[in-house]
Amino acid sequence: MKILHLFLAVLAGGLMLVGIVPVPDFGNANSPANTYLSPHYIEKSMEETHVPNMVTAILADYRSYDTFGETTVVFTAGICVLLLLRRKREDEQ
Amino acid sequence: MRPTSESIIPMQDPQGRIPNSVVITTVTRVMMPFIQLYGLYVIMHGHSSPGGGFQGGVILGASFILLAVSHNTEYMEERFSMKQLTVLTSTGVLIYGGLGFLCLLLGGSFLDYSVLPISMPRYMGMLGIEIGVGITVMAVMISIFRDLIYFK
């Protein structure tokens, strides 16, 4: 059984390693993200969103769904700590 | 007269804890409004300068944690009871998701602020979700801190 688990883990890791081969190099100027997406953000984000801070424009507008997930992660962390660790004060019991 | 141990430690509370010195408590209370104002500034000004809901929420949460450290947690819970904190935690996510569904109702896609019927809709939409994120992060920070303190 342990052999099987090891095999599955190595297989999953190997598949992920295979998956990163076609990904363009970091900072490659000819990658799809850098040929049309980044220029669009740099040139159009001010007139489209009226927000001078480009980072906020991407984080909260273009990639808002992602930020929604991040907020849910924070919320889930808080709820999990509440469920696992919350104790009443001694004088409340 | 020689001071007894009770007069040296004058102000024990019912749990027998010794309070912090008056310097710490006073300085904390004086600094509190400025820290919270700065946290609100970071949230509201996140569009034009570095900052945003996560960072400002952490500053706001840290200000209340500072109250708990300098006084005690009951002093902090006079400001925010644990029930209120749980409600606030959900309120932030609800503001964010509600804004998304509002855009859906107004005919756009989920979280597409440009359909909101106000001037500069995407600017104001971003401000709305930053406020939601700030509320959630602040409440989660405080409630995790308080839960860890009382965990035995």
gemmi code that builds the backbone of each chain (N, CA, C; Angstrom):
import gemmi

chains = {
    "A": [
        ("MET", (0.834, -1.207, 0.000), (0.000, 0.000, 0.000), (0.863, 1.251, 0.000)),
        ("LYS", (1.964, 1.218, 0.791), (2.836, 2.385, 0.825), (3.506, 2.599, -0.529)),
        ("ILE", (3.831, 1.465, -1.200), (4.450, 1.555, -2.523), (3.499, 2.266, -3.478)),
        ("LEU", (2.189, 1.899, -3.358), (1.187, 2.503, -4.238), (1.099, 4.017, -4.003)),
        ("HIS", (1.084, 4.391, -2.712), (1.005, 5.824, -2.396), (2.215, 6.563, -2.941)),
        ("LEU", (3.405, 5.964, -2.762), (4.617, 6.603, -3.278), (4.535, 6.752, -4.788)),
        ("PHE", (4.051, 5.667, -5.436), (3.927, 5.705, -6.895), (2.985, 6.824, -7.328)),
        ("LEU", (1.820, 6.944, -6.636), (0.850, 7.980, -7.001), (1.439, 9.373, -6.788)),
        ("ALA", (2.170, 9.558, -5.673), (2.743, 10.866, -5.399), (3.768, 11.244, -6.452)),
        ("VAL", (4.640, 10.275, -6.797), (5.652, 10.549, -7.820), (4.994, 10.822, -9.163)),
        ("LEU", (3.922, 10.061, -9.454), (3.221, 10.263, -10.725), (2.619, 11.665, -10.796)),
        ("ALA", (1.956, 12.082, -9.715), (1.333, 13.411, -9.715), (2.399, 14.500, -9.850)),
        ("GLY", (3.505, 14.342, -9.088), (4.568, 15.328, -9.194), (5.173, 15.361, -10.579)),
        ("GLY", (5.358, 14.154, -11.178), (5.931, 14.099, -12.516), (5.036, 14.757, -13.544)),
        ("LEU", (3.712, 14.545, -13.404), (2.779, 15.175, -14.342), (2.866, 16.696, -14.245)),
        ("MET", (2.994, 17.211, -13.015), (3.109, 18.665, -12.861), (4.394, 19.169, -13.489)),
        ("LEU", (5.503, 18.401, -13.320), (6.776, 18.815, -13.921), (6.662, 18.839, -15.437)),
        ("VAL", (5.960, 17.830, -16.002), (5.757, 17.830, -17.450), (4.937, 19.046, -17.862)),
        ("GLY", (3.968, 19.415, -16.973), (3.084, 20.524, -17.307), (3.772, 21.872, -17.393)),
        ("ILE", (4.914, 22.040, -16.701), (5.544, 23.362, -16.734), (6.485, 23.511, -17.911)),
        ("VAL", (6.710, 22.461, -18.690), (7.638, 22.592, -19.822), (7.134, 23.591, -20.854)),
        ("PRO", (5.848, 23.539, -21.293), (5.422, 24.502, -22.314), (5.180, 25.910, -21.797)),
        ("VAL", (5.264, 26.143, -20.483), (5.027, 27.487, -19.957), (6.187, 28.385, -20.367)),
        ("PRO", (5.921, 29.593, -20.877), (7.025, 30.471, -21.293), (7.910, 30.860, -20.116)),
        ("ASP", (9.145, 31.208, -20.413), (10.081, 31.633, -19.370), (9.558, 32.887, -18.689)),
        ("PHE", (9.967, 33.050, -17.426), (9.554, 34.232, -16.682), (10.204, 35.464, -17.293)),
        ("GLY", (9.389, 36.465, -17.651), (9.935, 37.677, -18.241), (10.176, 37.590, -19.726)),
        ("ASN", (9.751, 36.497, -20.359), (9.900, 36.366, -21.805), (9.020, 37.403, -22.508)),
        ("ALA", (9.649, 38.265, -23.326), (8.901, 39.360, -23.941), (7.943, 38.889, -25.007)),
        ("ASN", (8.102, 37.668, -25.509), (7.244, 37.184, -26.588), (6.117, 36.289, -26.097)),
        ("SER", (6.003, 36.115, -24.773), (4.942, 35.259, -24.259), (3.599, 35.967, -24.451)),
        ("PRO", (2.510, 35.205, -24.540), (1.199, 35.839, -24.763), (0.861, 36.887, -23.715)),
        ("ALA", (1.210, 36.631, -22.453), (0.861, 37.596, -21.412), (1.550, 38.928, -21.633)),
        ("ASN", (2.803, 38.888, -22.164), (3.543, 40.134, -22.320), (3.320, 40.807, -23.668)),
        ("THR", (2.703, 40.090, -24.631), (2.530, 40.740, -25.931), (1.241, 41.545, -26.016)),
        ("TYR", (0.188, 41.092, -25.352), (-1.033, 41.913, -25.454), (-1.665, 42.252, -24.103)),
        ("LEU", (-1.465, 41.408, -23.070), (-2.191, 41.640, -21.818), (-1.556, 42.768, -21.008)),
        ("SER", (-0.242, 42.675, -20.772), (0.426, 43.718, -19.987), (0.331, 45.082, -20.656)),
        ("PRO", (0.586, 45.200, -21.979), (0.419, 46.518, -22.604), (-0.984, 47.073, -22.445)),
        ("HIS", (-1.986, 46.184, -22.506), (-3.367, 46.665, -22.335), (-3.548, 47.267, -20.945)),
        ("TYR", (-3.062, 46.548, -19.924), (-3.201, 47.080, -18.567), (-2.471, 48.405, -18.430)),
        ("ILE", (-1.229, 48.468, -18.971), (-0.417, 49.663, -18.770), (-1.032, 50.859, -19.493)),
        ("GLU", (-1.562, 50.635, -20.692), (-2.055, 51.765, -21.479), (-3.501, 52.132, -21.143)),
        ("LYS", (-4.325, 51.136, -20.849), (-5.763, 51.411, -20.773), (-6.326, 51.472, -19.356)),
        ("SER", (-5.563, 51.002, -18.329), (-6.210, 50.859, -17.018), (-6.663, 52.200, -16.469)),
        ("MET", (-5.908, 53.280, -16.744), (-6.298, 54.590, -16.208), (-7.605, 55.071, -16.826)),
        ("GLU", (-7.744, 54.990, -18.149), (-8.962, 55.513, -18.764), (-10.147, 54.580, -18.556)),
        ("GLU", (-9.881, 53.285, -18.367), (-11.002, 52.371, -18.181), (-11.533, 52.396, -16.758)),
        ("THR", (-10.640, 52.498, -15.775), (-11.095, 52.373, -14.391), (-10.972, 53.660, -13.591)),
        ("HIS", (-10.268, 54.679, -14.101), (-10.034, 55.941, -13.383), (-9.253, 55.728, -12.100)),
        ("VAL", (-8.495, 54.651, -12.007), (-7.715, 54.385, -10.794), (-6.243, 54.553, -11.129)),
        ("PRO", (-5.539, 55.487, -10.479), (-4.128, 55.706, -10.814), (-3.220, 54.550, -10.437)),
        ("ASN", (-3.593, 53.776, -9.420), (-2.744, 52.688, -8.965), (-3.052, 51.437, -9.780)),
        ("MET", (-2.126, 51.092, -10.681), (-2.387, 49.986, -11.601), (-2.521, 48.652, -10.870)),
        ("VAL", (-1.741, 48.501, -9.805), (-1.809, 47.243, -9.049), (-3.211, 47.026, -8.496)),
        ("THR", (-3.774, 48.089, -7.906), (-5.135, 47.965, -7.380), (-6.127, 47.717, -8.497)),
        ("ALA", (-5.911, 48.378, -9.652), (-6.835, 48.188, -10.771), (-6.860, 46.733, -11.204)),
        ("ILE", (-5.680, 46.101, -11.290), (-5.654, 44.691, -11.692), (-6.224, 43.811, -10.591)),
        ("LEU", (-5.797, 44.079, -9.350), (-6.192, 43.218, -8.227), (-7.693, 43.256, -7.993)),
        ("ALA", (-8.277, 44.464, -8.008), (-9.661, 44.598, -7.565), (-10.644, 44.734, -8.705)),
        ("ASP", (-10.170, 44.912, -9.940), (-11.114, 45.045, -11.044), (-10.945, 43.937, -12.086)),
        ("TYR", (-9.782, 43.922, -12.747), (-9.590, 42.909, -13.791), (-9.546, 41.509, -13.193)),
        ("ARG", (-8.919, 41.370, -12.035), (-8.809, 40.055, -11.405), (-9.611, 40.016, -10.117)),
        ("SER", (-10.806, 40.583, -10.158), (-11.607, 40.720, -8.942), (-12.058, 39.366, -8.417)),
        ("TYR", (-12.321, 38.453, -9.332), (-12.781, 37.129, -8.913), (-11.720, 36.443, -8.049)),
        ("ASP", (-10.450, 36.645, -8.438), (-9.341, 36.073, -7.681), (-9.281, 36.657, -6.274)),
        ("THR", (-9.471, 37.970, -6.185), (-9.446, 38.612, -4.872), (-10.619, 38.160, -4.011)),
        ("PHE", (-11.758, 37.889, -4.670), (-12.897, 37.334, -3.935), (-12.507, 36.004, -3.287)),
        ("GLY", (-11.770, 35.180, -4.052), (-11.292, 33.923, -3.482), (-10.356, 34.139, -2.314)),
        ("GLU", (-9.471, 35.142, -2.437), (-8.538, 35.423, -1.335), (-9.290, 35.814, -0.071)),
        ("THR", (-10.310, 36.682, -0.252), (-11.102, 37.086, 0.908), (-11.797, 35.891, 1.538)),
        ("THR", (-12.275, 34.985, 0.682), (-12.928, 33.787, 1.217), (-11.938, 32.923, 1.981)),
        ("VAL", (-10.666, 32.889, 1.513), (-9.655, 32.120, 2.236), (-9.451, 32.700, 3.635)),
        ("VAL", (-9.347, 34.036, 3.721), (-9.190, 34.677, 5.034), (-10.393, 34.373, 5.915)),
        ("PHE", (-11.585, 34.487, 5.323), (-12.828, 34.204, 6.057), (-12.833, 32.765, 6.566)),
        ("THR", (-12.437, 31.819, 5.681), (-12.430, 30.410, 6.086), (-11.434, 30.160, 7.202)),
        ("ALA", (-10.265, 30.805, 7.115), (-9.277, 30.647, 8.181), (-9.854, 31.105, 9.519)),
        ("GLY", (-10.520, 32.274, 9.500), (-11.117, 32.776, 10.742), (-12.167, 31.836, 11.281)),
        ("ILE", (-13.025, 31.300, 10.397), (-14.100, 30.410, 10.855), (-13.511, 29.106, 11.387)),
        ("CYS", (-12.448, 28.587, 10.734), (-11.850, 27.335, 11.202), (-11.244, 27.504, 12.589)),
        ("VAL", (-10.525, 28.616, 12.798), (-9.964, 28.857, 14.128), (-11.081, 28.979, 15.151)),
        ("LEU", (-12.181, 29.645, 14.756), (-13.339, 29.770, 15.653), (-13.867, 28.396, 16.043)),
        ("LEU", (-14.045, 27.527, 15.042), (-14.641, 26.221, 15.330), (-13.719, 25.354, 16.165)),
        ("LEU", (-12.406, 25.418, 15.906), (-11.484, 24.510, 16.582), (-11.083, 25.008, 17.963)),
        ("LEU", (-10.852, 26.310, 18.102), (-10.180, 26.804, 19.294), (-11.046, 27.630, 20.234)),
        ("ARG", (-12.253, 28.054, 19.799), (-12.942, 29.027, 20.640), (-13.375, 28.421, 21.969)),
        ("ARG", (-12.985, 29.054, 23.038), (-13.419, 28.693, 24.377), (-14.042, 29.921, 25.005)),
        ("LYS", (-15.016, 29.672, 25.876), (-15.582, 30.791, 26.619), (-14.623, 31.202, 27.719)),
        ("ARG", (-14.706, 32.475, 28.131), (-13.919, 32.902, 29.287), (-14.399, 32.170, 30.533)),
        ("GLU", (-13.506, 32.084, 31.557), (-13.877, 31.330, 32.749), (-15.093, 31.939, 33.456)),
        ("ASP", (-15.179, 33.286, 33.452), (-16.279, 33.905, 34.160), (-17.586, 33.860, 33.367)),
        ("GLU", (-17.539, 33.374, 32.140), (-18.764, 33.294, 31.355), (-19.465, 31.936, 31.496)),
        ("GLN", (-18.704, 30.931, 31.968), (-19.257, 29.577, 31.927), (-20.327, 29.349, 32.996)),
    ],
    "B": [
        ("MET", (5.956, 53.164, 57.261), (5.420, 51.800, 57.253), (5.920, 51.044, 56.027)),
        ("ARG", (6.395, 49.827, 56.242), (6.883, 49.054, 55.105), (5.713, 48.628, 54.221)),
        ("PRO", (5.844, 48.818, 52.909), (4.723, 48.401, 52.050), (4.598, 46.889, 52.019)),
        ("THR", (3.381, 46.442, 52.175), (3.148, 45.001, 52.022), (3.072, 44.659, 50.541)),
        ("SER", (3.079, 43.381, 50.283), (3.061, 42.979, 48.873), (1.766, 43.423, 48.214)),
        ("GLU", (0.669, 43.536, 48.999), (-0.595, 43.933, 48.382), (-0.595, 45.392, 48.001)),
        ("SER", (0.121, 46.237, 48.749), (0.112, 47.645, 48.377), (1.097, 47.935, 47.261)),
        ("ILE", (2.099, 47.044, 47.063), (2.992, 47.230, 45.925), (2.237, 46.902, 44.635)),
        ("ILE", (1.437, 45.834, 44.679), (0.667, 45.430, 43.501), (-0.782, 45.782, 43.772)),
        ("PRO", (-1.180, 47.016, 43.510), (-2.448, 47.474, 44.065), (-3.686, 47.014, 43.311)),
        ("MET", (-3.611, 46.874, 42.003), (-4.846, 46.817, 41.227), (-5.027, 45.467, 40.552)),
        ("GLN", (-4.906, 44.357, 41.319), (-5.148, 43.063, 40.691), (-6.622, 42.929, 40.307)),
        ("ASP", (-6.872, 42.370, 39.144), (-8.258, 42.125, 38.765), (-8.696, 40.756, 39.298)),
        ("PRO", (-9.973, 40.392, 39.158), (-10.468, 39.152, 39.782), (-9.690, 37.895, 39.404)),
        ("GLN", (-9.078, 37.863, 38.213), (-8.303, 36.681, 37.838), (-6.888, 36.716, 38.425)),
        ("GLY", (-6.555, 37.770, 39.180), (-5.236, 37.844, 39.781), (-4.151, 38.311, 38.846)),
        ("ARG", (-4.531, 38.951, 37.712), (-3.514, 39.423, 36.785), (-3.094, 40.836, 37.160)),
        ("ILE", (-1.824, 41.118, 36.947), (-1.298, 42.429, 37.265), (-1.405, 43.310, 36.026)),
        ("PRO", (-2.009, 44.486, 36.130), (-2.147, 45.329, 34.941), (-0.815, 45.929, 34.517)),
        ("ASN", (-0.762, 46.331, 33.243), (0.426, 46.993, 32.733), (0.571, 48.364, 33.379)),
        ("SER", (1.769, 48.949, 33.249), (2.013, 50.239, 33.881), (1.175, 51.313, 33.219)),
        ("VAL", (0.956, 52.397, 33.943), (0.069, 53.463, 33.468), (0.660, 54.135, 32.234)),
        ("VAL", (1.997, 54.089, 32.087), (2.617, 54.664, 30.893), (2.145, 53.918, 29.644)),
        ("ILE", (2.198, 52.583, 29.722), (1.820, 51.780, 28.552), (0.352, 51.998, 28.205)),
        ("THR", (-0.522, 51.912, 29.214), (-1.949, 52.032, 28.905), (-2.281, 53.424, 28.359)),
        ("THR", (-1.686, 54.469, 28.947), (-2.017, 55.820, 28.489), (-1.519, 56.066, 27.081)),
        ("VAL", (-0.250, 55.676, 26.816), (0.304, 55.906, 25.479), (-0.493, 55.144, 24.434)),
        ("THR", (-0.910, 53.910, 24.782), (-1.703, 53.138, 23.826), (-3.007, 53.834, 23.513)),
        ("ARG", (-3.669, 54.332, 24.582), (-4.957, 54.993, 24.335), (-4.797, 56.258, 23.520)),
        ("VAL", (-3.671, 56.980, 23.727), (-3.445, 58.205, 22.953), (-3.168, 57.866, 21.492)),
        ("MET", (-2.409, 56.772, 21.258), (-2.031, 56.435, 19.885), (-3.171, 55.805, 19.092)),
        ("MET", (-4.134, 55.212, 19.823), (-5.169, 54.406, 19.154), (-5.883, 55.125, 18.015)),
        ("PRO", (-6.414, 56.367, 18.218), (-7.129, 56.997, 17.097), (-6.242, 57.222, 15.883)),
        ("PHE", (-4.964, 57.520, 16.102), (-4.084, 57.782, 14.959), (-3.817, 56.502, 14.181)),
        ("ILE", (-3.630, 55.386, 14.903), (-3.406, 54.105, 14.205), (-4.642, 53.748, 13.382)),
        ("GLN", (-5.832, 53.935, 13.990), (-7.042, 53.560, 13.270), (-7.302, 54.489, 12.096)),
        ("LEU", (-6.992, 55.780, 12.287), (-7.146, 56.715, 11.170), (-6.225, 56.327, 10.028)),
        ("TYR", (-5.004, 55.907, 10.365), (-4.068, 55.489, 9.325), (-4.574, 54.234, 8.619)),
        ("GLY", (-5.150, 53.303, 9.395), (-5.711, 52.102, 8.770), (-6.828, 52.444, 7.800)),
        ("LEU", (-7.720, 53.361, 8.214), (-8.798, 53.784, 7.309), (-8.229, 54.479, 6.077)),
        ("TYR", (-7.175, 55.282, 6.286), (-6.549, 55.965, 5.150), (-5.988, 54.958, 4.159)),
        ("VAL", (-5.331, 53.907, 4.678), (-4.741, 52.908, 3.781), (-5.836, 52.215, 2.977)),
        ("ILE", (-7.005, 51.957, 3.627), (-8.097, 51.319, 2.881), (-8.660, 52.274, 1.834)),
        ("MET", (-8.980, 53.500, 2.253), (-9.676, 54.413, 1.349), (-8.758, 54.965, 0.264)),
        ("HIS", (-7.447, 55.007, 0.520), (-6.514, 55.611, -0.425), (-5.763, 54.545, -1.200)),
        ("GLY", (-6.241, 53.278, -1.124), (-5.537, 52.209, -1.800), (-5.524, 52.348, -3.306)),
        ("HIS", (-6.377, 53.227, -3.869), (-6.421, 53.391, -5.309), (-5.250, 54.205, -5.823)),
        ("SER", (-4.807, 55.176, -5.029), (-3.811, 56.115, -5.530), (-2.440, 55.884, -4.944)),
        ("SER", (-2.341, 55.058, -3.935), (-1.049, 54.823, -3.301), (-1.000, 53.354, -2.891)),
        ("PRO", (0.182, 52.846, -2.544), (0.222, 51.466, -2.060), (-0.710, 51.261, -0.886)),
        ("GLY", (-1.414, 50.162, -0.896), (-2.353, 49.899, 0.191), (-3.561, 49.183, -0.351)),
        ("GLY", (-4.575, 49.083, 0.457), (-5.795, 48.402, 0.041), (-6.456, 47.725, 1.214)),
        ("GLY", (-7.431, 46.892, 0.909), (-8.230, 46.295, 1.961), (-7.447, 45.394, 2.885)),
        ("PHE", (-6.577, 44.548, 2.338), (-5.835, 43.608, 3.175), (-4.921, 44.353, 4.148)),
        ("GLN", (-4.144, 45.298, 3.591), (-3.174, 46.002, 4.429), (-3.873, 46.862, 5.486)),
        ("GLY", (-4.883, 47.635, 5.036), (-5.588, 48.492, 5.986), (-6.329, 47.685, 7.035)),
        ("GLY", (-6.895, 46.547, 6.634), (-7.581, 45.701, 7.601), (-6.638, 45.174, 8.660)),
        ("VAL", (-5.411, 44.829, 8.242), (-4.437, 44.341, 9.218), (-4.054, 45.456, 10.187)),
        ("ILE", (-3.918, 46.694, 9.685), (-3.569, 47.796, 10.585), (-4.698, 48.025, 11.586)),
        ("LEU", (-5.944, 48.018, 11.103), (-7.079, 48.205, 12.017), (-7.129, 47.087, 13.050)),
        ("GLY", (-6.936, 45.829, 12.590), (-6.963, 44.713, 13.526), (-5.847, 44.811, 14.546)),
        ("ALA", (-4.649, 45.220, 14.083), (-3.515, 45.329, 14.991), (-3.760, 46.393, 16.051)),
        ("SER", (-4.519, 47.456, 15.706), (-4.786, 48.483, 16.710), (-5.610, 47.904, 17.857)),
        ("PHE", (-6.570, 47.024, 17.535), (-7.363, 46.431, 18.618), (-6.570, 45.368, 19.373)),
        ("ILE", (-5.677, 44.661, 18.661), (-4.811, 43.702, 19.350), (-3.897, 44.440, 20.324)),
        ("LEU", (-3.445, 45.637, 19.911), (-2.616, 46.456, 20.811), (-3.385, 46.808, 22.076)),
        ("LEU", (-4.675, 47.102, 21.918), (-5.509, 47.366, 23.108), (-5.536, 46.150, 24.014)),
        ("ALA", (-5.694, 44.951, 23.417), (-5.774, 43.737, 24.223), (-4.452, 43.461, 24.922)),
        ("VAL", (-3.323, 43.755, 24.248), (-2.027, 43.486, 24.857), (-1.746, 44.484, 25.968)),
        ("SER", (-2.103, 45.755, 25.746), (-1.736, 46.770, 26.727), (-2.681, 46.779, 27.922)),
        ("HIS", (-3.958, 46.464, 27.711), (-4.884, 46.381, 28.856), (-5.158, 44.905, 29.131)),
        ("ASN", (-6.299, 44.416, 28.674), (-6.557, 42.974, 28.675), (-7.639, 42.712, 27.654)),
        ("THR", (-7.953, 41.445, 27.417), (-8.872, 41.166, 26.318), (-10.285, 41.617, 26.632)),
        ("GLU", (-10.650, 41.670, 27.933), (-11.993, 42.161, 28.245), (-12.139, 43.613, 27.811)),
        ("TYR", (-11.068, 44.383, 27.992), (-11.093, 45.790, 27.583), (-11.331, 45.894, 26.084)),
        ("MET", (-10.697, 44.968, 25.320), (-10.914, 44.967, 23.873), (-12.339, 44.518, 23.546)),
        ("GLU", (-12.830, 43.517, 24.300), (-14.156, 42.988, 23.972), (-15.265, 43.954, 24.351)),
        ("GLU", (-14.926, 45.040, 25.128), (-15.925, 46.082, 25.313), (-16.178, 46.796, 23.988)),
        ("ARG", (-15.153, 46.856, 23.124), (-15.332, 47.489, 21.802), (-16.021, 46.544, 20.837)),
        ("PHE", (-15.505, 45.300, 20.783), (-16.054, 44.313, 19.849), (-16.307, 43.045, 20.637)),
        ("SER", (-17.570, 42.676, 20.829), (-17.813, 41.370, 21.431), (-17.544, 40.296, 20.386)),
        ("MET", (-17.373, 39.053, 20.844), (-17.010, 38.008, 19.897), (-18.135, 37.744, 18.909)),
        ("LYS", (-19.393, 37.918, 19.364), (-20.508, 37.748, 18.429), (-20.436, 38.789, 17.324)),
        ("GLN", (-20.177, 40.043, 17.714), (-20.084, 41.096, 16.707), (-18.958, 40.804, 15.728)),
        ("LEU", (-17.839, 40.273, 16.246), (-16.710, 39.981, 15.366), (-17.073, 38.915, 14.339)),
        ("THR", (-17.801, 37.876, 14.794), (-18.201, 36.832, 13.851), (-19.116, 37.403, 12.787)),
        ("VAL", (-20.042, 38.280, 13.218), (-20.941, 38.905, 12.243), (-20.135, 39.762, 11.268)),
        ("LEU", (-19.153, 40.519, 11.793), (-18.338, 41.389, 10.922), (-17.538, 40.560, 9.920)),
        ("THR", (-17.010, 39.405, 10.393), (-16.250, 38.541, 9.484), (-17.076, 38.184, 8.257)),
        ("SER", (-18.353, 37.805, 8.517), (-19.199, 37.428, 7.391), (-19.624, 38.651, 6.594)),
        ("THR", (-19.800, 39.805, 7.278), (-20.292, 40.992, 6.588), (-19.368, 41.418, 5.460)),
        ("GLY", (-18.039, 41.329, 5.714), (-17.092, 41.744, 4.687), (-17.223, 40.917, 3.421)),
        ("VAL", (-17.265, 39.591, 3.593), (-17.423, 38.711, 2.418), (-18.764, 38.976, 1.757)),
        ("LEU", (-19.784, 39.255, 2.592), (-21.120, 39.517, 2.047), (-21.130, 40.795, 1.219)),
        ("ILE", (-20.411, 41.845, 1.664), (-20.330, 43.082, 0.888), (-19.704, 42.798, -0.465)),
        ("TYR", (-18.602, 42.038, -0.433), (-17.889, 41.715, -1.673), (-18.787, 40.920, -2.616)),
        ("GLY", (-19.333, 39.803, -2.109), (-20.165, 38.970, -2.964), (-21.449, 39.669, -3.365)),
        ("GLY", (-22.013, 40.472, -2.429), (-23.241, 41.193, -2.743), (-23.044, 42.183, -3.865)),
        ("LEU", (-21.880, 42.867, -3.854), (-21.568, 43.802, -4.937), (-21.464, 43.054, -6.262)),
        ("GLY", (-20.862, 41.834, -6.198), (-20.771, 41.032, -7.410), (-22.144, 40.656, -7.937)),
        ("PHE", (-23.030, 40.227, -7.016), (-24.361, 39.831, -7.468), (-25.192, 41.028, -7.889)),
        ("LEU", (-24.917, 42.216, -7.292), (-25.609, 43.436, -7.720), (-25.288, 43.719, -9.185)),
        ("CYS", (-23.999, 43.562, -9.537), (-23.620, 43.741, -10.944), (-24.331, 42.727, -11.823)),
        ("LEU", (-24.482, 41.503, -11.300), (-25.182, 40.466, -12.053), (-26.635, 40.874, -12.294)),
        ("LEU", (-27.276, 41.430, -11.219), (-28.679, 41.827, -11.341), (-28.851, 42.983, -12.314)),
        ("LEU", (-27.846, 43.887, -12.357), (-27.960, 45.054, -13.221), (-27.606, 44.744, -14.670)),
        ("GLY", (-27.304, 43.509, -14.974), (-27.136, 43.135, -16.372), (-25.714, 42.873, -16.805)),
        ("GLY", (-24.743, 43.066, -15.913), (-23.365, 42.775, -16.288), (-22.994, 41.366, -15.902)),
        ("SER", (-21.699, 41.083, -15.944), (-21.257, 39.794, -15.433), (-20.850, 39.971, -13.970)),
        ("PHE", (-20.523, 38.833, -13.322), (-20.200, 38.858, -11.896), (-18.996, 39.761, -11.649)),
        ("LEU", (-19.143, 40.727, -10.751), (-18.093, 41.679, -10.373), (-17.667, 42.591, -11.527)),
        ("ASP", (-18.567, 42.833, -12.485), (-18.285, 43.795, -13.548), (-18.903, 45.134, -13.130)),
        ("TYR", (-18.055, 45.984, -12.492), (-18.619, 47.172, -11.840), (-19.141, 48.203, -12.817)),
        ("SER", (-18.787, 48.092, -14.109), (-19.107, 49.194, -15.021), (-20.606, 49.374, -15.216)),
        ("VAL", (-21.441, 48.421, -14.738), (-22.880, 48.578, -14.899), (-23.514, 49.306, -13.718)),
        ("LEU", (-22.723, 49.600, -12.678), (-23.293, 50.284, -11.518), (-23.739, 51.690, -11.923)),
        ("PRO", (-24.937, 52.120, -11.455), (-25.472, 53.406, -11.923), (-24.920, 54.598, -11.149)),
        ("ILE", (-23.601, 54.771, -11.098), (-22.995, 55.919, -10.429), (-21.879, 56.436, -11.317)),
        ("SER", (-21.362, 57.633, -10.979), (-20.242, 58.145, -11.763), (-18.978, 57.397, -11.365)),
        ("MET", (-18.086, 57.199, -12.297), (-16.861, 56.414, -12.127), (-17.179, 55.055, -11.483)),
        ("PRO", (-18.022, 54.238, -12.113), (-18.523, 53.031, -11.430), (-17.423, 52.058, -11.057)),
        ("ARG", (-16.397, 51.900, -11.902), (-15.373, 50.910, -11.571), (-14.530, 51.383, -10.399)),
        ("TYR", (-14.300, 52.697, -10.304), (-13.572, 53.255, -9.153), (-14.354, 52.970, -7.868)),
        ("MET", (-15.652, 53.306, -7.882), (-16.442, 53.141, -6.670), (-16.652, 51.668, -6.342)),
        ("GLY", (-16.778, 50.829, -7.368), (-16.911, 49.395, -7.115), (-15.697, 48.841, -6.407)),
        ("MET", (-14.516, 49.261, -6.866), (-13.276, 48.819, -6.214), (-13.220, 49.276, -4.774)),
        ("LEU", (-13.651, 50.541, -4.546), (-13.668, 51.053, -3.175), (-14.574, 50.193, -2.302)),
        ("GLY", (-15.735, 49.817, -2.854), (-16.663, 48.988, -2.082), (-16.070, 47.659, -1.683)),
        ("ILE", (-15.407, 46.987, -2.632), (-14.878, 45.677, -2.269), (-13.672, 45.812, -1.350)),
        ("GLU", (-12.902, 46.918, -1.481), (-11.780, 47.115, -0.553), (-12.293, 47.258, 0.874)),
        ("ILE", (-13.421, 47.972, 1.018), (-14.003, 48.122, 2.359), (-14.440, 46.752, 2.888)),
        ("GLY", (-15.063, 45.950, 2.026), (-15.466, 44.606, 2.449), (-14.282, 43.774, 2.890)),
        ("VAL", (-13.211, 43.790, 2.071), (-12.002, 43.030, 2.420), (-11.438, 43.526, 3.746)),
        ("GLY", (-11.406, 44.857, 3.920), (-10.852, 45.425, 5.155), (-11.620, 44.957, 6.380)),
        ("ILE", (-12.961, 44.956, 6.290), (-13.776, 44.530, 7.434), (-13.477, 43.069, 7.777)),
        ("THR", (-13.446, 42.200, 6.735), (-13.202, 40.779, 7.000), (-11.832, 40.564, 7.631)),
        ("VAL", (-10.789, 41.184, 7.048), (-9.436, 40.952, 7.553), (-9.308, 41.446, 8.991)),
        ("MET", (-9.897, 42.632, 9.273), (-9.813, 43.156, 10.631), (-10.472, 42.200, 11.625)),
        ("ALA", (-11.700, 41.764, 11.312), (-12.428, 40.914, 12.253), (-11.741, 39.564, 12.430)),
        ("VAL", (-11.192, 39.001, 11.331), (-10.520, 37.700, 11.448), (-9.263, 37.828, 12.290)),
        ("MET", (-8.497, 38.908, 12.075), (-7.280, 39.131, 12.884), (-7.614, 39.138, 14.373)),
        ("ILE", (-8.632, 39.948, 14.747), (-8.951, 40.086, 16.174), (-9.467, 38.760, 16.726)),
        ("SER", (-10.354, 38.087, 15.982), (-10.972, 36.892, 16.576), (-9.968, 35.744, 16.659)),
        ("ILE", (-9.046, 35.621, 15.691), (-8.017, 34.578, 15.808), (-7.131, 34.857, 17.009)),
        ("PHE", (-6.743, 36.129, 17.181), (-5.903, 36.493, 18.329), (-6.589, 36.138, 19.641)),
        ("ARG", (-7.851, 36.479, 19.744), (-8.578, 36.244, 21.000), (-8.769, 34.749, 21.243)),
        ("ASP", (-9.073, 33.991, 20.178), (-9.258, 32.551, 20.346), (-7.961, 31.874, 20.775)),
        ("LEU", (-6.832, 32.331, 20.230), (-5.556, 31.714, 20.607), (-5.197, 32.031, 22.047)),
        ("ILE", (-5.572, 33.230, 22.529), (-5.249, 33.591, 23.914), (-5.958, 32.654, 24.883)),
        ("TYR", (-7.273, 32.400, 24.624), (-8.053, 31.644, 25.597), (-7.975, 30.151, 25.389)),
        ("PHE", (-7.217, 29.695, 24.380), (-7.119, 28.259, 24.152), (-6.171, 27.643, 25.159)),
        ("LYS", (-6.626, 26.550, 25.795), (-5.759, 25.868, 26.757), (-5.422, 24.480, 26.235)),
    ],
}
model = gemmi.Model(1)
for chain_id, residues in chains.items():
    chain = gemmi.Chain(chain_id)
    for i, (resn, *xyz) in enumerate(residues, 1):
        res = gemmi.Residue()
        res.name, res.seqid = resn, gemmi.SeqId(i, " ")
        for name, pos in zip(("N", "CA", "C"), xyz):
            atom = gemmi.Atom()
            atom.name, atom.element = name, gemmi.Element(name[0])
            atom.pos, atom.b_iso = gemmi.Position(*pos), 0.0
            res.add_atom(atom)
        chain.add_residue(res)
    model.add_chain(chain)
structure = gemmi.Structure()
structure.add_model(model)
structure.setup_entities()
